[in-house]
Amino acid sequence: MTVVAVIGAGAWGTALADLLARNGHLVRLWAREPDVAESITVRHENMRFLAGVALSSALAASTAMGDVVRGADLILFATPSEHLRAVAASTVSTLQSGATLAVATKGIEPGTLAVMTQVVREATAGAHAVVALSGPSFAAEVAARQPTAVVAASTSPAAATLVQQALASNEFRVYTHPDVLGVELGGALKNVMAVATGVSDGLGLGANSRAALVTRGLAEMTRLGVALGARASTFAGLAGLGDLVLTCTGALSRNRAVGEAIGRGQTLSEVLAGRETVAEGVVTARSALALAERAGVEMPIVRAVNRVLFEGRAAHRAIADLMERELRAESD
């Protein structure tokens, strides 16, 4: 049995905490909201973020970070990317020596353009092994114990194996992976591509358009990853193609839903108004473009998404811009 602290009680953090508790581990879940902590601990349901799912009776949640983290062998972060650095830093005073840190958050930090394991490593002074958890995985389906496969990536094989063994179950398969950067970029960039495919769907375009965006989106993701030192093969795996297909086509995709609403004529502010859950593709779009420009890599779909989200470009015109680009060979 492993003592695990899960940091972040949104849908994804709750689903992972429930999985870990059902695997027989001692799990404590940190929630920012008191009503969420109370709902999970007393009612065994996260009524705000994962309503209708019966959680393990062994799972308890708290708003006291120190109580959750103290004595944990494994700390798993599942907070929104924009808050991850501050949240990770708040755990430092109670992290025990030798604890492994896992990061289930996907994104690229604005300003620093760091991926999430880099954020956690910097926030915790680089004193712990860090693992990236990524792959095609809707929280609701994991909580419903539907078959799912993901990857645990780390430069420390022992740390990756620890996360693999802690999370693996009959319904949740975990593969280890050495390419941390590729796994993280795949998980972050696919959210931007999902916004693009949502826009296409919202405009009423067909399956041809969606397939083109998914395929060329994968080419952009791979091109940037290779330029930054990741392996091209990583983007053909679960954390690349697998997660891309899921997020661009799945009905539960928040990023696709945002793009679809914009394609139907809503503004970004109208789409986001009143939403309690985060669509990471919106947060990541600017960072992805900045990272591509810094690396000298062309990412026309990412650029088109930024123009639609932040520069007032009409959705139908952005799609036309992509189709009217200079003709070229498919392979770089």
C-alpha positions, -999 to +999 in steps of 0.1 A: +000+000+000+012+035-010+003+067+008-009+090-019-018+127-019-038+139-049-037+177-053-068+190-071-104+178-068-117+186-102-131+158-123-097+144-133-081+146-098-112+130-083-113+102-108-076+094-102-080+096-065-110+072-066-090+048-088-060+049-064-083+043-034-100+014-051-066+000-058-061-003-020-038+028-014-043+053+014-054+083-005-059+119+007-074+144-018-068+182-016-097+204-026-096+242-029-134+244-023-147+235+012-180+222-003-161+199-026-141+185+003-172+180+024-191+164-005-164+138-012-157+130+025-192+128+037-214+119+007-187+100-013-196+121-044-180+151-060-213+169-066-197+199-082-172+184-107-181+147-110-218+145-101-235+111-102-203+090-096-202+070-064-167+074-050-148+049-028-158+052+008-121+051+018-115+084+000-113+115+021-107+151+010-095+182+029-087+219+022-056+217+044-027+211+021-003+202+049-026+174+062-030+160+027+007+160+017+024+151+050+038+115+050+027+108+013+051+086-008+034+098-040+020+132-047-001+135-078-009+170-091-042+175-111-048+213-108-054+237-137-021+246-155-023+283-146-023+275-109+001+246-108+033+265-099+018+282-069+000+250-057+032+229-061+052+255-042+027+253-013+035+216-008+073+221-003+072+225+035+055+192+041+070+170+013+088+141+027+123+132+015+122+106-013+086+113-023+077+109-060+058+137-078+034+129-106+018+155-128-016+148-145-020+185-156-015+192-193-004+226-206+024+250-213+030+278-187+025+313-201+057+334-199+081+307-191+068+283-218+076+254-194+058+221-196+041+210-164+068+186-150+093+215-154+070+238-135+067+213-106+104+205-106+112+242-104+085+249-077+098+221-055+136+229-060+143+199-081+146+176-051+122+149-062+117+125-092+089+138-114+066+118-136+042+130-164+009+112-166-009+116-200-029+099-226-065+096-239-086+097-207-119+114-200-124+116-163-160+105-164-150+073-183-122+065-159-145+070-129-170+047-146-142+021-149-142+019-187-110+005-202-084+033-206-047+033-214-022+061-206+015+066-202+037+075-172+068+093-185+100+101-164+137+103-167+137+081-136+126+045-146+119+037-109+096+067-105+077+058-137+073+023-125+060+034-091+033+055-108+025+026-132+021+001-104+001+025-082-025+033-109-027+001-129-060-019-126-080-042-147-096-012-164-067+013-163-035+003-182-004+023-177+027+022-199+060+037-189+078+061-213+112+078-213+103+108-235+089+132-209+090+163-232+072+145-261+045+131-238+039+165-222+038+184-255+014+159-269-009+163-240-008+201-242-009+208-279-038+184-286-061+207-266-054+235-291-061+212-320-094+202-304-104+238-303-097+240-340-117+209-348-146+222-327-146+254-347-148+233-379-177+213-365-195+244-353-193+258-388-210+228-401-181+214-420-179+177-425-157+147-416-132+155-444-124+188-427-121+172-393-098+145-406-076+171-423-073+191-391-065+161-369-039+148-393-022+182-400-025+190-363-005+159-355+021+170-381+024+204-363+027+188-329+054+164-341+073+191-359+075+213-328+083+183-305+112+172-327+126+207-329+126+209-291+143+175-287+114+151-283+110+118-302+088+118-333+076+083-324+061+096-292+035+116-311+023+084-328+015+069-294-011+073-266+001+107-255+001+120-291-023+105-316-044+087-290-051+118-270-055+140-301-082+117-316-101+115-283-101+153-276-109+163-312-138+139-316-151+130-282-184+144-270-170+149-235-141+172-248-143+206-232-119+220-257-138+208-287-170+222-271-155+256-268-144+256-304-178+244-315-196+272-298-173+297-314-178+282-348-216+287-342-210+324-336-204+329-299-175+350-287-148+336-264-160+356-235-196+344-241-184+308-242-164+310-211-189+330-190-202+309-162-180+279-169-165+264-138-143+239-156-112+249-175-107+244-212-069+241-213-067+246-250-077+283-246-050+288-219-024+269-240-030+284-274-009+316-268+019+297-251+020+271-279+023+298-305+050+316-285+069+283-281+067+276-319+079+311-327+108+308-303+118+275-319+113+288-354+086+262-362+056+269-384+023+259-368-005+273-390-034+256-371-022+270-338-018+304-353-053+302-368-068+293-333-050+323-318-064+346-344-100+333-338-098+333-300-079+365-294-077+387-326-113+387-337-107+367-369-139+352-382-140+314-378-149+308-414-121+331-426-096+313-404-105+280-421-102+296-455-068+310-445-056+274-439-069+261-472-054+290-492-018+286-479+009+280-504+009+245-518+037+222-506+047+186-501+030+168-472+063+156-457+088+182-443 
